[in-house]
Amino acid sequence: MSSSTEAQTDLARVAEGLRTEIRRKITTLRTQLDDELRQLRRAADERAKETGARLDAADEQLARVADAYADLRKQTDGELRGARQSIARLTGEIHLIEARLRLEHGVLPIDLDGVPAELGPLITQVRAAEEIRATILDEDIRVGYADRVDAYADLECSVAETRTLALHASRALAIERAGGRAFRKAAGAYRRERERLRAQTEELRATKLGCEVAQAALADDARRQEAYRAHRGAAAVDELIAHLHERIDAAVETHALFPAWFTITELGHRPPAGRAAQWRDVATQVVLYRITYQVTHGVLALGPPPDGGQRADRHAKVLAGLRRLEE
């Protein structure tokens, strides 16, 4: 019996020793793992900082490269623009010298303002149509008149609605018991709608004349627009433009001298090689404007600026076309 007890005691000691050894090894292993994890974290942090520093340096370098590229491009664009302007100026001076030499040899500028006899009736029709178009309202004025008419119509609808509400309130007053809650509510609604109706009626009376003026102006403008669309001159413009195209094409092909009012604009003496079609269209519009409005100024291609109306709009469009030649 004693030997059995001793054996159990020995086994218990062995087991306890094994547990202790296992706990010690686990503790040692955990410590080693913790140390390795700390080292890994430090290495990762250092690597992240190093990578971040490299990225920051790369960003700074990229920013410097981008700034240098932008500066170089700006400088290059400026130099190219200056070169184009210098080339254009030299080309203009060459053309000017050529024109002076040809003038000294008796070559006269082409008369773009002249109207051939066969085109007389066509131009008369164009000018007549333009006189009608000159009386057509500007878009801003037309919209203003339309807004005035619409506002008056909206006010009429509001007056009708207010009158209906006042009538409903008066009917309620007629059938409800005097002094009752419904009667008092109807009385308040009636007074409110009557006051609103009075104010709206006054506003309607005050704006009636302006609405009638706007309606008459819009009706008259509609008749003028219809008259312009039906006029032969509105379609004759295309025929006149085709003729002017031919005249300008012939002048360019024969190296004819253009007049001073033509050459001092963005049109210059000759069409640019890459924008000949655009130059041709703008030149045609300038000549068409002069012929239509009988502009004969020797320096101002479009004459003095008009005060307003359709002619002012057309003047602005032709000027815009000239400016686009310089873009």
C-alpha positions in Angstrom: 0.0 0.0 0.0 2.8 2.4 0.9 4.6 1.7 -2.4 1.4 2.5 -4.3 1.2 5.8 -2.5 4.8 6.7 -3.2 4.3 5.9 -6.8 1.3 8.2 -7.0 3.3 10.9 -5.3 6.1 10.5 -7.7 3.7 10.7 -10.6 2.2 13.8 -9.2 5.6 15.4 -8.8 6.5 14.4 -12.3 3.2 15.8 -13.6 3.7 19.0 -11.7 7.2 19.3 -13.0 6.0 18.8 -16.5 3.3 21.5 -16.0 5.8 23.9 -14.6 8.2 23.2 -17.5 5.4 23.6 -20.0 4.3 26.9 -18.4 7.9 28.1 -18.4 8.4 27.3 -22.1 5.0 28.9 -22.9 6.0 32.0 -21.0 9.4 32.0 -22.8 7.8 31.5 -26.1 5.2 34.2 -25.5 8.0 36.6 -24.5 10.0 35.7 -27.6 6.8 36.2 -29.7 6.1 39.6 -28.0 9.7 40.6 -28.7 9.5 39.6 -32.3 6.1 41.4 -32.7 7.6 44.5 -31.2 10.6 44.3 -33.6 8.2 43.7 -36.5 6.1 46.7 -35.5 9.2 48.9 -35.2 10.5 47.6 -38.6 7.1 48.2 -40.1 6.9 51.7 -38.6 10.4 52.5 -39.8 9.6 51.1 -43.3 6.3 53.1 -43.4 8.2 56.3 -42.4 10.9 55.6 -44.9 8.2 54.9 -47.6 6.3 58.0 -46.6 9.5 60.1 -46.8 10.2 58.7 -50.2 6.7 59.4 -51.4 6.9 63.0 -50.0 10.2 63.4 -51.8 8.7 62.0 -55.0 5.7 64.3 -54.7 7.9 67.3 -54.2 10.1 66.2 -57.2 7.0 65.7 -59.3 5.6 69.1 -58.2 8.9 70.7 -59.2 8.8 68.9 -62.5 5.2 70.0 -63.1 6.0 73.6 -62.2 9.0 73.5 -64.5 6.8 72.1 -67.3 4.1 74.7 -66.7 6.7 77.5 -66.7 8.3 76.0 -69.9 5.0 75.7 -71.6 4.0 79.2 -70.6 7.3 80.5 -71.9 7.0 78.4 -75.1 3.4 79.6 -75.6 4.5 83.2 -75.2 7.4 82.7 -77.6 5.2 81.0 -80.1 2.5 83.7 -79.8 5.2 86.4 -80.1 6.6 84.5 -83.2 3.2 84.3 -84.8 2.6 88.0 -84.1 6.0 88.9 -85.5 5.3 86.7 -88.6 1.9 88.3 -89.0 3.4 91.8 -88.6 6.2 91.1 -91.1 3.7 89.6 -93.5 1.5 92.7 -93.2 4.5 94.9 -93.8 5.5 92.9 -96.8 1.9 93.2 -98.2 1.9 96.9 -97.4 5.2 97.4 -99.3 3.8 95.4 -102.1 0.6 97.4 -102.2 2.6 100.7 -102.2 4.8 99.6 -105.0 1.7 98.5 -107.0 0.0 101.8 -106.3 3.1 103.7 -107.5 2.8 101.7 -110.7 -0.8 102.7 -111.2 -2.6 99.6 -109.8 -5.8 100.7 -108.1 -7.5 98.9 -105.2 -10.6 96.8 -106.1 -13.9 98.6 -105.6 -15.8 96.3 -103.2 -18.4 99.0 -102.5 -19.4 99.3 -106.1 -22.7 97.8 -107.2 -22.9 96.3 -110.7 -25.9 97.4 -112.7 -27.2 93.8 -112.9 -27.2 93.6 -109.1 -29.0 96.8 -108.6 -32.5 95.3 -108.3 -31.2 92.5 -106.0 -29.5 95.0 -103.6 -32.6 97.2 -103.6 -34.6 94.2 -102.5 -32.1 93.4 -99.8 -32.1 97.0 -98.5 -35.9 97.1 -98.5 -36.0 93.8 -96.5 -33.4 95.2 -94.1 -35.5 98.4 -93.5 -38.3 96.1 -92.4 -36.0 94.0 -90.2 -34.7 97.2 -88.6 -38.2 97.9 -87.2 -38.4 94.4 -85.6 -38.1 94.5 -81.9 -34.9 93.5 -80.1 -35.2 90.2 -78.4 -34.8 91.7 -74.9 -37.6 94.2 -75.6 -39.8 91.5 -77.0 -39.3 89.3 -74.0 -40.0 92.3 -71.7 -43.3 93.0 -73.5 -44.2 89.3 -73.3 -43.5 89.2 -69.6 -45.7 92.2 -69.1 -48.6 90.6 -70.9 -48.1 87.3 -69.0 -48.0 89.1 -65.7 -51.3 90.9 -66.5 -52.9 87.6 -67.5 -51.7 86.0 -64.2 -53.1 88.9 -62.3 -56.5 88.5 -64.0 -56.5 84.8 -63.0 -55.7 85.9 -59.4 -58.6 88.4 -59.4 -61.0 85.8 -60.6 -59.9 83.3 -57.9 -60.2 86.0 -55.2 -63.6 87.0 -56.4 -64.7 83.3 -56.3 -63.4 83.0 -52.7 -65.2 86.1 -51.7 -68.4 84.9 -53.2 -68.2 81.6 -51.4 -67.6 83.5 -48.1 -70.7 85.7 -48.8 -72.8 82.6 -49.4 -71.6 81.1 -46.1 -72.6 84.3 -44.4 -76.1 84.1 -45.8 -76.8 80.5 -44.6 -74.8 80.4 -41.3 -76.3 81.4 -37.9 -75.2 84.9 -37.0 -72.7 85.0 -34.2 -71.8 81.3 -34.7 -68.3 80.0 -35.1 -68.9 79.2 -38.8 -70.4 82.7 -39.3 -67.4 84.4 -37.7 -65.0 82.3 -39.8 -67.0 83.2 -43.0 -67.0 86.9 -42.1 -63.2 86.9 -41.6 -62.7 85.1 -44.9 -65.0 87.6 -46.7 -63.2 90.7 -45.3 -59.8 89.2 -46.2 -60.8 88.3 -49.7 -62.6 91.6 -50.3 -59.5 93.5 -49.2 -57.3 91.3 -51.5 -59.8 91.8 -54.3 -59.7 95.6 -53.9 -55.9 95.6 -54.0 -55.7 93.3 -57.0 -58.3 95.3 -58.9 -56.4 98.5 -58.3 -53.2 96.8 -59.6 -55.1 95.5 -62.6 -56.4 98.9 -63.4 -53.0 100.5 -63.0 -51.3 97.9 -65.3 -54.0 97.7 -67.9 -52.6 100.4 -70.2 -49.1 99.0 -70.1 -50.4 95.5 -71.0 -52.4 97.0 -73.9 -49.3 98.8 -75.2 -47.3 95.6 -74.9 -50.0 93.6 -76.7 -50.1 96.1 -79.5 -46.3 96.2 -79.8 -46.1 92.4 -80.0 -48.9 92.2 -82.5 -47.2 94.9 -84.7 -43.8 93.1 -84.3 -45.4 89.8 -85.4 -46.7 91.5 -88.5 -43.3 92.9 -89.3 -41.6 89.6 -88.8 -44.0 88.0 -91.1 -43.5 90.8 -93.6 -39.8 90.3 -93.4 -40.0 86.5 -93.9 -42.3 87.0 -96.9 -40.2 89.8 -98.5 -38.1 88.8 -101.5 -35.1 90.5 -100.1 -34.8 88.1 -97.2 -34.0 85.3 -99.6 -32.1 87.6 -101.9 -29.4 87.9 -99.3 -28.1 84.4 -100.1 -27.8 85.4 -103.8 -25.9 88.5 -102.9 -23.6 86.6 -100.6 -22.9 84.1 -103.4 -22.0 87.0 -105.7 -19.7 88.6 -103.1 -18.0 85.3 -102.6 -17.2 85.3 -106.3 -15.9 88.8 -106.2 -13.6 88.2 -103.2 -12.4 84.9 -104.6 -11.5 86.6 -107.9 -9.7 89.4 -106.1 -7.6 86.9 -104.1 -6.9 84.8 -107.2 -5.7 87.8 -109.3 -3.7 89.2 -106.3 -5.8 92.4 -106.5 -5.3 95.2 -104.0 -7.9 95.5 -101.3 -9.0 98.9 -100.2 -7.6 100.6 -97.0 -10.8 100.1 -95.0 -10.4 96.3 -95.7 -6.7 95.8 -95.0 -6.5 97.7 -91.7 -9.0 95.3 -90.1 -8.1 91.7 -89.0 -8.7 90.7 -92.6 -5.3 92.2 -93.7 -4.1 92.0 -97.3 -4.4 88.2 -97.9 -6.2 85.2 -96.3 -4.1 83.1 -93.9 -3.3 79.7 -95.4 -4.9 77.7 -92.6 -8.1 79.8 -92.2 -8.9 80.8 -95.8 -12.5 79.7 -95.6 -13.2 81.5 -92.3 -11.4 84.6 -93.7 -13.6 84.5 -96.9 -16.8 84.3 -94.9 -15.9 87.2 -92.6 -14.7 89.3 -95.5 -18.1 88.6 -97.2 -20.0 89.7 -94.2 -18.0 92.9 -93.9 -18.7 93.8 -97.6 -22.3 92.8 -97.3 -22.7 95.0 -94.3 -21.2 98.0 -96.2 -23.4 97.4 -99.2 -26.6 96.8 -97.2 -26.2 100.0 -95.1 -24.5 102.0 -97.8 -21.3 102.5 -95.7 -18.7 104.5 -97.7 -16.2 105.4 -94.9 -12.7 105.1 -96.3 -11.1 104.0 -93.0 -13.8 102.4 -90.8 -14.9 99.2 -92.4 -18.3 99.2 -90.7 -18.7 102.9 -90.4 -19.6 104.6 -87.1 -21.2 102.2 -84.5 -25.0 102.3 -84.8 -27.1 103.4 -81.8 -29.2 100.3 -81.4 -31.7 98.0 -83.0 -31.2 95.1 -85.5 -28.4 97.0 -87.2 -26.4 97.2 -83.9 -26.8 93.5 -83.5 -25.5 92.8 -86.9 -22.7 95.3 -86.4 -21.7 93.4 -83.2 -21.8 90.0 -85.0 -19.5 91.2 -87.8 -17.1 92.7 -85.3 -17.1 89.4 -83.4 -16.3 87.5 -86.6 -13.3 89.9 -87.3 -12.0 89.3 -83.7 -12.2 85.5 -84.1 -9.7 85.8 -87.0 -7.1 86.8 -84.4 -7.8 83.9 -82.0 
